[in-house]
């Protein structure tokens, strides 16, 4: 999204150096840049490490006919110190590889992580996950589908995925949301969007 009142553009940054400093499960790159200042002139060289993640998609599973919500539960290393354990309720998600479309990745991940093969995607929004330290940009969708009879264990063994799909009544999900049970950004944004749009979605499918 372009903002008409932004003062600077990408042309107002000078890339002085770029160096790959680590490559494992993720890649870390060290940039040195200089950029224009709001008060005029240019900044001194600034060095920053960036976790390069690229684009990813997140998909909220929703059954508007039966008022059911599908959320996955899985282990997350970043939540290792969470008091009740590092397993989080999340939306389905996956990384976008070069040459892949957002929609194709969304459908692929829904099938791999939830076993759902037939769904209709509705875009929700996109956002920078944490632009102070990572290049990751998340594109969120709602997948309209029939969730009756769904649930169980999913994920790809060669990617060490161990994913449990929960299919929950819409009312229970909204109650748990108000109680703070969903504590990651993609899930929070998707559920806020669903709460604001569920009545409209239900009307559109009848």
Buried (B, 14 or more C-beta within 10 A) or exposed (E): EEEEEEEEEEEEBEEEEEEEEEEEEEBBBBBBBBEBEEEEEEEEEEEEEBBEBEBBBBBBBBBBBEBBBBBBBBBBEEBEEEEEEEBBBBBBBBEBEEEBEBEEBBBBBBBBBBBBEEBEBBEBEBBEBEEEEBBBBBBBBBBBBBBEEBBEEBBEEEEEBBBBBBBBEBEEBBEBBEEEEBEBBBBBBBBEBBBEBBEEBBEEEE
